[in-house]
Amino acid sequence: MKRFLFIASISLYLAVAAGAPRADYYQDMNGKRTAALKSAAKKCVQKHTTLNYSDLPNYWQYSDVYPEFYEGMKRWWDMYSDAIYLIRAGQTGKQSFSANKMQREHSVPKSWWKKDGSVEYTPAYSDMWNLYPSDGAANQAKLNYPLGPVATARYNNGVTKVGTTKTGYGGGAAYVFEPGDEYKGDFARAFFYMATVYDDINWVVNYMFQPNDYPTLRDWAVDMLLDWTRQDPVSQKEIDRNNAVEIYQGNRNPFIDFPELAEYIWGSRTTETFYLSDQPEVDPTPPVSGDPELTQPVNGEALDFGTIAVGETVKRSLQISGSNLSQALSVRIVTSGESKGLFKTDITSIPAATINTHGGYLLSIDYTPTAVGEHEGKVTLYDGGLDASIAVSLRGEAQARPVMGVVRALPPVDVTPTGYTACWEEAPGIADYYILTRVRIVDGEEEVDTYETGELSYTITDRAVDAGESYYVQYARLGLVSEPSNEVYISPGSGVEEIEGAWPVRILLLDGGVMVRTEGGATPLTIYDYAGRVIMRYEAVTDGMVILLPPGVYVVTAEGMRTKKIML
């Protein structure tokens, strides 16, 4: 049984004011030009905390929301659509993400850097400078296409356009993704960051990137991205996000702090030397003036950790904002009795400068229950020049670890050339939510996507009719995740090849092939390549039969067996 981890580590430059980089942060860039300047920028910002990909919405709820409330609630700032997605009272970022069916979107597609079959081997996989909250339909339409101007759109929601590329763009791709004009500079500065920090990554798709230290970006991409930054200069949204990302991930985007930096590295100022003293301040830290105060949290409010299984850990975050603190803010967690030691934080003080800036501080608190029951504690904030302390109640409940069963995946319904609805049976026990895992081949590479939902179905809208794909289902309960269900394989066209029975047929891997083990009599068996083409079909196989296959990825299906994906 797999554990579902809600744990993410947060590390901060505690001595840094979150409103601007510390004085020596970019010192290595001073006096450099072009390639040397790019290398120095990488050295300055490369070191950061690698966050948990699954937990990103819990950070985005502070870095990627509109500053003003919508009907009294936080609203996600989605650069892929103008849909209204809200964080409702009592929801964590992840819970809101699931309820709104939003997705975590890589601006630079993760399939572009695959190595040994993995996209998760590099910090780029969860780097906040490459990931943003996204509308699900826009994300699925965007796929792994490069940025570029669209000639003829096949998808357009008013913010995101996807379609054929204009002449001279796309780097050889047939289709491109064009963001709205108000976000073109945002995406360009994200791509400049990726080309700087991850110039040594294993680029396997070269629409926009090339594997070298400099320039790393292809010429057409450089020209287009520079044009986009000129047309859409750094906005207050980007400045605020720059400060917030530094709090949670520990690094900044130099192309936001220095709007002309890209020109010095790739553009119109490559003949000039970059000096820090020549660069205007984008976001100066305001001076301290007035009485110290905390605007968040409010004295007497509560932080609810929900219900989890004994022995699991759930992390919650407490936003701390204020102004004019004259000294460090002290942090203390108090617990007693059966709750003693169950609520913890690694932080004992927060620098005043971090609180005084508009980004504030996100205090991470863990709840790890060791016995069934309801538990309570208190976090107290004091010092900082405040006249009185602020107390926030901590609450959590632990239940016995559930016995997790296995969900049964069902054949999809409403199968069309462009989509289908994946279905499954209700979990054998209580399910907090379901996790659909989809496996497909995109541009010859395996793509694995996961979707969370509270329903017994999920609609896919970006199916490729000429390729096969599969899905399986799990369910989550009290922080745990069940074992995967049977896998349903959808062959090219509208064929559904797997409706699983009692599994009397099994496939065992051998060196150079497979062995068939069957408890019954002879049965038909089919082997597909991963593009969905039939490469072998047997009207009958028997127990112990050996089938030799060349190296590759295959899907094997037979009457009365679980569809099996094999790699040789």
Secondary structure in CASP SS format (residue, H / E / C, confidence):
PFRMAT SS
TARGET T0000
AUTHOR 0000-0000-0000
METHOD secondary structure of the structure
MODEL  1
M C 1.00
K E 1.00
R E 1.00
F C 1.00
L C 1.00
F C 1.00
I C 1.00
A C 1.00
S C 1.00
I C 1.00
S C 1.00
L C 1.00
Y C 1.00
L C 1.00
A C 1.00
V C 1.00
A C 1.00
A C 1.00
G C 1.00
A C 1.00
P C 1.00
R C 1.00
A C 1.00
D C 1.00
Y C 1.00
Y C 1.00
Q H 1.00
D H 1.00
M H 1.00
N C 1.00
G C 1.00
K E 1.00
R C 1.00
T H 1.00
A H 1.00
A H 1.00
L H 1.00
K H 1.00
S H 1.00
A H 1.00
A H 1.00
K H 1.00
K H 1.00
C H 1.00
V H 1.00
Q C 1.00
K C 1.00
H C 1.00
T C 1.00
T C 1.00
L C 1.00
N C 1.00
Y H 1.00
S H 1.00
D H 1.00
L H 1.00
P H 1.00
N H 1.00
Y H 1.00
W H 1.00
Q H 1.00
Y H 1.00
S H 1.00
D C 1.00
V E 1.00
Y C 1.00
P C 1.00
E C 1.00
F C 1.00
Y E 1.00
E C 1.00
G C 1.00
M E 1.00
K E 1.00
R E 1.00
W E 1.00
W C 1.00
D C 1.00
M C 1.00
Y C 1.00
S C 1.00
D C 1.00
A C 1.00
I C 1.00
Y C 1.00
L E 1.00
I E 1.00
R C 1.00
A C 1.00
G C 1.00
Q C 1.00
T C 1.00
G H 1.00
K H 1.00
Q H 1.00
S H 1.00
F H 1.00
S H 1.00
A H 1.00
N H 1.00
K C 1.00
M C 1.00
Q E 1.00
R E 1.00
E E 1.00
H E 1.00
S C 1.00
V C 1.00
P C 1.00
K H 1.00
S H 1.00
W H 1.00
W H 1.00
K C 1.00
K E 1.00
D C 1.00
G C 1.00
S E 1.00
V C 1.00
E C 1.00
Y C 1.00
T C 1.00
P H 1.00
A H 1.00
Y H 1.00
S H 1.00
D C 1.00
M C 1.00
W C 1.00
N C 1.00
L E 1.00
Y E 1.00
P E 1.00
S E 1.00
D C 1.00
G H 1.00
A H 1.00
A H 1.00
N H 1.00
Q H 1.00
A H 1.00
K H 1.00
L C 1.00
N C 1.00
Y C 1.00
P C 1.00
L E 1.00
G C 1.00
P C 1.00
V E 1.00
A E 1.00
T E 1.00
A E 1.00
R E 1.00
Y E 1.00
N E 1.00
N C 1.00
G C 1.00
V C 1.00
T C 1.00
K E 1.00
V E 1.00
G E 1.00
T E 1.00
T E 1.00
K C 1.00
T C 1.00
G C 1.00
Y C 1.00
G H 1.00
G H 1.00
G H 1.00
A C 1.00
A C 1.00
Y E 1.00
V E 1.00
F E 1.00
E E 1.00
P C 1.00
G C 1.00
D H 1.00
E H 1.00
Y H 1.00
K H 1.00
G H 1.00
D H 1.00
F H 1.00
A H 1.00
R H 1.00
A H 1.00
F H 1.00
F H 1.00
Y H 1.00
M H 1.00
A H 1.00
T H 1.00
V H 1.00
Y C 1.00
D C 1.00
D C 1.00
I C 1.00
N C 1.00
W C 1.00
V C 1.00
V C 1.00
N C 1.00
Y C 1.00
M C 1.00
F E 1.00
Q C 1.00
P C 1.00
N C 1.00
D C 1.00
Y C 1.00
P C 1.00
T C 1.00
L E 1.00
R C 1.00
D H 1.00
W H 1.00
A H 1.00
V H 1.00
D H 1.00
M H 1.00
L H 1.00
L H 1.00
D H 1.00
W H 1.00
T H 1.00
R H 1.00
Q H 1.00
D C 1.00
P C 1.00
V C 1.00
S C 1.00
Q H 1.00
K H 1.00
E H 1.00
I H 1.00
D H 1.00
R H 1.00
N H 1.00
N H 1.00
A H 1.00
V H 1.00
E H 1.00
I H 1.00
Y H 1.00
Q H 1.00
G C 1.00
N C 1.00
R C 1.00
N C 1.00
P H 1.00
F H 1.00
I H 1.00
D H 1.00
F C 1.00
P C 1.00
E C 1.00
L H 1.00
A H 1.00
E H 1.00
Y H 1.00
I H 1.00
W C 1.00
G C 1.00
S C 1.00
R C 1.00
T C 1.00
T C 1.00
E C 1.00
T C 1.00
F E 1.00
Y C 1.00
L H 1.00
S H 1.00
D H 1.00
Q C 1.00
P C 1.00
E C 1.00
V C 1.00
D C 1.00
P C 1.00
T C 1.00
P C 1.00
P C 1.00
V C 1.00
S C 1.00
G C 1.00
D C 1.00
P C 1.00
E E 1.00
L E 1.00
T E 1.00
Q E 1.00
P C 1.00
V C 1.00
N C 1.00
G C 1.00
E C 1.00
A E 1.00
L E 1.00
D E 1.00
F E 1.00
G E 1.00
T E 1.00
I E 1.00
A E 1.00
V C 1.00
G C 1.00
E C 1.00
T C 1.00
V E 1.00
K E 1.00
R E 1.00
S E 1.00
L E 1.00
Q E 1.00
I E 1.00
S E 1.00
G E 1.00
S E 1.00
N C 1.00
L C 1.00
S C 1.00
Q C 1.00
A C 1.00
L E 1.00
S E 1.00
V E 1.00
R E 1.00
I E 1.00
V E 1.00
T C 1.00
S C 1.00
G H 1.00
E H 1.00
S H 1.00
K C 1.00
G C 1.00
L C 1.00
F E 1.00
K E 1.00
T C 1.00
D C 1.00
I C 1.00
T C 1.00
S E 1.00
I E 1.00
P C 1.00
A H 1.00
A H 1.00
T H 1.00
I H 1.00
N H 1.00
T C 1.00
H C 1.00
G C 1.00
G C 1.00
Y E 1.00
L E 1.00
L E 1.00
S E 1.00
I E 1.00
D E 1.00
Y E 1.00
T C 1.00
P C 1.00
T C 1.00
A C 1.00
V C 1.00
G E 1.00
E E 1.00
H E 1.00
E E 1.00
G E 1.00
K E 1.00
V E 1.00
T E 1.00
L E 1.00
Y E 1.00
D E 1.00
G C 1.00
G C 1.00
L C 1.00
D C 1.00
A C 1.00
S C 1.00
I E 1.00
A E 1.00
V E 1.00
S E 1.00
L E 1.00
R E 1.00
G E 1.00
E E 1.00
A E 1.00
Q E 1.00
A C 1.00
R C 1.00
P C 1.00
V C 1.00
M C 1.00
G C 1.00
V C 1.00
V C 1.00
R C 1.00
A E 1.00
L E 1.00
P E 1.00
P E 1.00
V E 1.00
D E 1.00
V E 1.00
T E 1.00
P C 1.00
T C 1.00
G E 1.00
Y E 1.00
T E 1.00
A E 1.00
C E 1.00
W E 1.00
E C 1.00
E C 1.00
A C 1.00
P C 1.00
G C 1.00
I C 1.00
A C 1.00
D C 1.00
Y E 1.00
Y E 1.00
I E 1.00
L E 1.00
T E 1.00
R E 1.00
V E 1.00
R E 1.00
I E 1.00
V E 1.00
D C 1.00
G C 1.00
E E 1.00
E E 1.00
E E 1.00
V E 1.00
D E 1.00
T E 1.00
Y E 1.00
E E 1.00
T E 1.00
G C 1.00
E C 1.00
L C 1.00
S E 1.00
Y E 1.00
T E 1.00
I E 1.00
T C 1.00
D C 1.00
R C 1.00
A C 1.00
V C 1.00
D C 1.00
A C 1.00
G C 1.00
E E 1.00
S E 1.00
Y E 1.00
Y E 1.00
V E 1.00
Q E 1.00
Y E 1.00
A E 1.00
R E 1.00
L C 1.00
G C 1.00
L E 1.00
V E 1.00
S C 1.00
E C 1.00
P C 1.00
S C 1.00
N C 1.00
E C 1.00
V E 1.00
Y E 1.00
I E 1.00
S C 1.00
P C 1.00
G C 1.00
S C 1.00
G C 1.00
V E 1.00
E C 1.00
E C 1.00
I C 1.00
E C 1.00
G C 1.00
A C 1.00
W C 1.00
P C 1.00
V E 1.00
R E 1.00
I E 1.00
L E 1.00
L E 1.00
L E 1.00
D C 1.00
G C 1.00
G E 1.00
V E 1.00
M E 1.00
V E 1.00
R E 1.00
T E 1.00
E C 1.00
G C 1.00
G C 1.00
A C 1.00
T E 1.00
P E 1.00
L E 1.00
T E 1.00
I E 1.00
Y E 1.00
D E 1.00
Y C 1.00
A C 1.00
G C 1.00
R C 1.00
V E 1.00
I E 1.00
M E 1.00
R E 1.00
Y E 1.00
E E 1.00
A E 1.00
V E 1.00
T C 1.00
D C 1.00
G C 1.00
M C 1.00
V E 1.00
I E 1.00
L E 1.00
L C 1.00
P C 1.00
P C 1.00
G C 1.00
V E 1.00
Y E 1.00
V E 1.00
V E 1.00
T E 1.00
A E 1.00
E C 1.00
G C 1.00
M C 1.00
R C 1.00
T C 1.00
K E 1.00
K E 1.00
I E 1.00
M E 1.00
L C 1.00
END
